[in-house]
Amino acid sequence: MGVRGLQGFVARVCPDACQTVDLREMAEKHRIDHPDSPPVIVVDAMSCVRRWYTPESWVCGGQWREYLAILQDFINAFMAAGIKLVFYFDGVVEEKKRDEWIKRRMKNTEEITRLFQFIKTHRKQPGREMFVLPSALPTFTRYALKSLGQKTVCTLQEADFEVAAYGLQHNCIGILGQDSDYLIYNTCPYFSIENLRLDRLVTVMYSREVLCRVLGISLTHLPLFACLLGNDIVPESILEGFWHKCVTTNPHRNKSYNRRTNILLSVANYISKIPCSYSSLKHLEEIIPLGSDKTLLCRGVNSYLLPGQQSPWIPPNVSNCQMLSLQQQSAFCQDKEIFQLAKEQHIQSENFTIFNILSHGQVECSNSLEDDCDTEIPGQALIYRPARQHIYSILLESGKGGTSPLVKEWFVYCGNPLKQPDLIQPVQPSVTGGTPNLKTLWLAKGPDVEKQRYSTFLACFHLQDEMEELQALEAPVAGFCCLLAYLMMQVSSLSLEDLNAFLALVLCLKGKSAAQLIGLQLAEVDPRAVHLGAVLIRGLTTLLMANSACGFPFRMDDLMPWAVFDGKLFQEKYQKSHRGCSVEELLESNESLYTPFQNLKSLICKVCLAKKRTILSRPRGNRFNTGREQRDFNPRFQQQHRSHFVSPYHNQMRGFTQRHLQSQGRASGHPHWRRYHLPPQ
């Protein structure tokens, strides 16, 4: 989060602290001064993803191939200057930041509600001022950079601390990001991603020394300065009285400045006049209403000390315990070898959320571009919960004796106030012979084990009986079909037209370059397709989790969105399918795709039929289904039913393919709800 208002304060009040620098020149100077070590910039990736995502379309689910090309261009610009990049991503949400995380999620929910209102009214994407990150963008950015050969690190704690520590310990030429905490840490220089001119490798470097000169304090004061302004540890709410005292007693306050600026200057003036000692900190703890936790200021200052650093504000015997996770096991995983492997894979961005579950029994998921007014489609958090329950069972080895611990889920979905986590019971998947243990899935070798990995993965999605047919497909298509079959089984409102659109998407995408996809223009944007695109993308993260838990039966690269999804292309296929376009038109008259299309469709329909789920034709035409039939249901009132979501395996749905209807004349029922049956085998 950083210190509220500090970044803007530096730009407005301390312009001399904003120094334009040429990164090529800095890299060359580093090579002269340190001929044995290449120039390295450590990147706070989480503060950069918004800047990196520049494709024109962002509401449709993501322009992933275009985004991949943009990341490659970013990397190439630094490589050309001989600069190595190391990318850091947040790997956890620390409990001290939980309240702030929840506030942001609630704010994002409001933004997404306004976004859907705009799309329904104008049938187009709004301007960049309403920009919302495509669902799961930070997650897939991590894997994108890794696939492009970059060193990516997934943190064991808050990323800003690990970024600052890496920059200091490895003598990096700087940190690239946009977080005012980097003005507080005593580490390598801090470069702005917002001001970066990639073509010239020129940006702004924020000078801590100049900031301190303007404030009349020293670098040693900065951690206490940050705490007294409010940060992730010390809440602003308890500081109001202290701020008032500082402002009213500051002879240099300026009426032309806003309140926050005067607070910053007055707090700096106050601490510049007290001795740099632990006794001064103790005095502050007495005059600030810290409540029951009198160690807040001490912990706050300590949180800015990097390994090997000390501060006069805290006693030398108070060790910095920021570098955590020396633990060898947890209550959720007693096996040291498995725990260590999960930890290593987490740090190296090789698995997904596995270490979070094994170490703390907790997992988070941020907002998705979901329309809370569409009660026909449950929240993605609820759609994929049955699959996650199987994954938790595999990881925690439930059913092996003893009580399986519950997993805490902090997932954003309609009606969830995020007051506390959902406590989720692991559920054993249906695996012939029982679920293999983690040592078998992760460490054993041989064809039999490979088969166990694949079958266990499929069991997470209730597809263990389709192993032979799925293994015969190309890996990305097989993964996509697993996800699509699961979705069709879980969400009873998904129609034949939706199925056709998804299948046409994955088949037509294969032959398209990023440039071709950039050139694709949409006459309008359908809000339901926006929603479905987000649900599909979140499903891919569920595939990643299952793949990680089962010992990687798939390459992670085969489950990435750029292999199987493009937002604009899906919008096009969705709209054409719901207008009743022919299969030939959906497949762009590519005859080589007709047979694969029918085969994949037959496979998914067969899977659904075996679970008593048939697929209805429900064309929506050019009109958006946002009328009274949805608004009559208050999604928050209905949430009790949605949160106890029952798999539609048991729903009495009907249907199959339009081609079968036309060839066999078996239509029945309402003209917009036709019933189709499988032809005799």
Salt bridges, closest charged atoms under 4 A:
GLU28 OE1 - ARG31 NH2 3.21
ASP33 OD2 - LYS29 NZ 2.79
GLU94 OE1 - LYS96 NZ 3.48
GLU95 OE2 - ARG98 NH2 3.00
GLU100 OE2 - ARG104 NE 3.33
GLU158 OE2 - LYS97 NZ 2.93
ASP199 OD2 - ARG197 NH2 3.09
ASP232 OD2 - LYS97 NZ 2.60
GLU236 OE1 - ARG4 NH2 2.89
GLU236 OE2 - ARG260 NH2 3.86
GLU240 OE1 - ARG259 NH2 2.68
GLU285 OE1 - LYS282 NZ 3.37
ASP293 OD2 - ARG299 NH2 2.65
ASP335 OD2 - LYS439 NZ 3.54
GLU337 OE1 - LYS439 NZ 3.06
GLU364 OE2 - ARG98 NH2 2.72
GLU370 OE2 - HIS531 NE2 3.91
ASP371 OD2 - LYS120 NZ 2.78
ASP372 OD2 - ARG636 NH2 3.85
GLU376 OE2 - ARG618 NH2 2.87
GLU376 OE1 - ARG620 NH2 3.09
GLU409 OE1 - ARG385 NE 3.43
GLU409 OE2 - ARG388 NE 2.70
ASP422 OD2 - ARG385 NH2 2.95
GLU466 OE1 - LYS606 NZ 3.70
GLU469 OE2 - LYS606 NZ 2.31
GLU474 OE2 - LYS510 NZ 2.76
ASP498 OD1 - ARG528 NH1 2.86
ASP498 OD1 - HIS578 NE2 2.80
ASP557 OD2 - ARG555 NH1 3.86
ASP558 OD1 - ARG555 NH2 2.98
GLU572 OE1 - LYS573 NZ 3.92
GLU584 OE2 - ARG659 NH2 3.77
GLU588 OE1 - LYS512 NZ 2.97
GLU588 OE2 - LYS573 NZ 2.81
